[in-house]
Amino acid sequence: MPQLHLSHHDIREHQTNSSHQGMVMGDMQMGGTMKMPDLDLAVINETLGKAEAIAIVQWAKQTFPKGLIMSTSFGIQSAVMLHLVTTVVPDIPVVWIDTGYLPEATYQFAEELTERLNLNLKVYQSPMSPARMEALHGKLWEQENVEAFDRYDYIRKVEPMQRALEELGAIAWLAGLRKGQTDHRKTLGYVTKQSTQYKIHPILTWNAKEIYQYLTAHDLPYHPYFDLGYVTIGDWHSSRPLMAGDESERDTRFRGLKQECGLHLPTTSEEAQSLDSSGL
């Protein structure tokens, strides 16, 4: 289980060991601009597999002094990653994709955490309003096929996230993905490559008990829908409470037709093949 605290000595020792293993190749700065580092992902994942979550965040801060962002959904347990990351990088840009269809409680929860943690929040939305999308494409979430969900996700989530990454000059992206959430996430390493950004997953191997312990240890709130039986929450029309017959928490999203919304998937077939063959 990841421990909740890490001494400054341990962080420095971890950073020293990481540099000796050649994790970052070449100069990170050229003429004051950020250069994309050439990372040996196999070495990095082997080393970070022995590190605490906070040390992984510290490694990300050191490796990407510019171009480091994080994303949040303000979901059930989002306070964990928001607290963990901002403890190390207080001013990190926090990208929130507002689909326009989130529950009222999510907007209130987002406001509470933003104020409490003094988040550097960057809100992105689709240029197509919900009303316009429904007029042109209908209520895509009511159509019982994956293609309709994929179109919805691209319009309301994927395109705004791609725009956020470009406008913020993102080189690396911290995300709170965990292996136990979806089949795709089981294949991930602590550091992967998605499109032109590196993805860092500090709590990748945490389970529900460890999440709860972190929330309790730091007196952090969870999304109010947790008390209504939700284990994951997205848009109001595509989320429901966990039921006895569910095999996975992701069965409660997208009517069980798909596990991922597209934000954390490879954007090309070549990237997908590379990810599948990497073993990360």
Residue, then its C-alpha position, 0 to 999 in steps of 0.5 A: m500500500p502506498q504510504l501517505h507521507l514521504s520525507h524530504h530525504d526520501i524524495r531527494e534520494h529517489q530523485t538522485n537515483s532516478s537521475h543516475q539511471g538516465m531517465v531524462m536524456g538531454d537538456m530540458q531547456m533550450g533558449g528558455t523554451m521547453k524541449m520534449p524530453d526523451l524518456d526511457l519509459a521501461v527504466i522509469n516505470e521499473t524505478l517508479g514502481k518502488a516509489e510512493a505516490i508523492a515521490i512520483v509527483q515530485w519526479a514529474k515536477q522535476t522532470f517537467p519544470k514547464g508544461l506540466i498540467m493535471s486533469t480532474s473530473f471532480g468525481i467521487q474521489s477527485a480530492v485525493m489527486l487534487h490534494l496530492v498534486t497541489t501539495v507538491v505543485p501548488d500552482i499547477p494548471v488544473v484542467w476541468i472539462d465541463t460537458g454542460y451535462l454534469p449534475e448540480a452537485t458536481y458543480q457545487f463540489a468543484e466550487e468547494l474543492t477549488e476554494r479549499l485547495n486554491l486550485n489554478l482551475k482551467v475550465y474548458q467546454s465544447p464550442m458547440s452548446p448542448a442545445r445546438m448539439e441536440a438540435l443537430h444530432g439528437k440526444l446522443w446518450e439515448q441512442e443505444n450504440v457505441e458510435a453515438f456515445d463516441r460522437y458525444d464524447y468527442i464533441r463534449k470531452v475529447e475536443p475540449m481536452q485536446r484544445a486545453l493541451e495545446e493552449l496550455g503548452a502541455i508536455a506532461w499530464l498528471a491523471g488519477l487513473r487506476k488499474g482497477q477501473t477499466d481493462h485499458r487502465k490495467t495495461l498502463g504504467y506509471v508513465t506512458k505516452q499519449s499523443t504528444q504528451y507524457k501521462i503520469h499516474p501516481i495512484l495507478t495501483w491504489n485500491a478503494k481502501e487506500i483512497y479512503q485512507y488518504l481522504t480520511a488522513h487529510d480530512l478531504p471531502y468526497h463527492p456527495y453522490f457517493d452517499l447515494g450509491y455512486v462509485t463513479i460519476g460523470d454526466w447526469h444522463s449516463s451515470r447511475p448507482l452501483m447495483a448488485g449485479d454489476e461486475s465493475e464500477r464502470d458498468t454504471r457509466f454509459r449504460g455499460l456499453k463502453q468503459e472509457c470516455g476517450l480522454h485517456l485513450p490513444t488518439t491513433s491506431e498506431e498509438a494503440q498498437s504501440l501501447d498494446s506492445s509496450g507491456l506498460 
